[in-house]
């Protein structure tokens, strides 16, 4: 019995040692890796396409798990920069830009059966409806166009490179392109329902959607269709390298080596290859052509901007930089100096113009006052007429009061006295307006009004001097907007000059006379004042000069003021000899027909 007991005890000891003694684990710890995948056709499509490949890696590399994270372009960039990923699976454009800026190891490029060049199948495709009027790339300048992203290499940048080389469109064309974001499938669906005219999509997107039963091939047309390297998919641009799997600095070189070996050993016809639409993987393809695209578009991350290049040149040439800075400082100081003197000169000029306007107003006032003084006899006659009438009526009323007439019987005579008082008041008011007129005070009137009023003021003077004064009108009357007192001053000046010219003529063949004509034209009026006096004593250029006068006590401002008033009406003032003798002044003033 003792030997049997000893054997059992030994077995229990061995079992206890196996259960409780710390021994090395037969299985190592599970290593977890995060894989960022660009999901151009949406998250579900990306997972369906690439999850089998990650399972293959897990089956080939013991004690590892690979978790897929799907992103758009911006999200993938952000996740990489925040060190959230171990591996990237993205388009050649994004992979190239990241690799040129950060430490990124390319592990393998997928192979496809789409063309004879198995590592190249990325391209841009311009798709329109089969019934679209757009036949070539040149036709789409004003079409509504959309792409998935401005960063999509096959979905946009490859096409922009081709268009830029051909110099088809300006930059405004590319600014008008809509960028909708993933999925790319929606672009073709929008073209189909006519929400878009043109869609820019990656190569084989159309063919894959047709294969999946989402579209019918005869519903679409590819512009500038070509099949480089015998590509089974119609494309618009050249072919570029396929998607590449890359390792970030977060993953070790050891796991990178194992992933590369696993991908290169993936069979061409495996379920993982079929799901991803490839025929396995190969060594990383060269990105030289991708670099050329970015360089041509001035988008390459290693390209220095013109600002950076300028700063580098200025730093290298410090003496020239100092000279430029000094020149700019001097130029700015000179600019401020010029601006200071310009502002001071401007203020001086404004002050001078203000003084000239004041003096001009004073001279005009003096000239109008002189006219009134010269018209003293006419003014006295005009005022004397209503005063004489008032005197006569007043004496008549006195006699009738003595005869015992009632107030009711005298009322009509009092009304006539009141009427004559109004006439005298109007005469005084006209004279006050002439002396104290406000510049550019315009009213709508018939030009005959200020002409007749001027004639009334000067008529008695002409009769006393036995100068014949005639006025005539011709045409359909037109009302216009006039500086009433200004035009009255013009007429009085011209009539006064005509009177003095007649008085200076000592050799009369006929009696002295002045004629005033008013002609109504289609779009203007013509006022003509002619006399048979002594005629012009100077040429027209001399007459235009201010302060020129042939009178001993004249100011020489009459004609100058006339010209200013007529110029303010955008008219013309013409002085010429009259036949057979005398002078003729013509005033032409434009009038718009809507002012009738």
Beta strands, then each sheet from edge to edge (+ up, - down):
strand 1: 31-38
strand 2: 64-71
strand 3: 87-90
strand 4: 105-110
strand 5: 120-122
strand 6: 124-129
strand 7: 145-147
strand 8: 178-179
strand 9: 198-202
strand 10: 220-222
strand 11: 240-241
strand 12: 244-247
strand 13: 281-282
strand 14: 442-446
strand 15: 468-474
strand 16: 479-483
strand 17: 513-520
strand 18: 524-531
strand 19: 572-577
strand 20: 583-590
sheet 1: 2+ 1+ 3+ 12- 4+ 13-
sheet 2: 5+ 11-
sheet 3: 8+ 7+ 9+ 6- 10+
sheet 4: 14+ 16-
sheet 5: 15+ 17+ 18- 20+ 19-
end
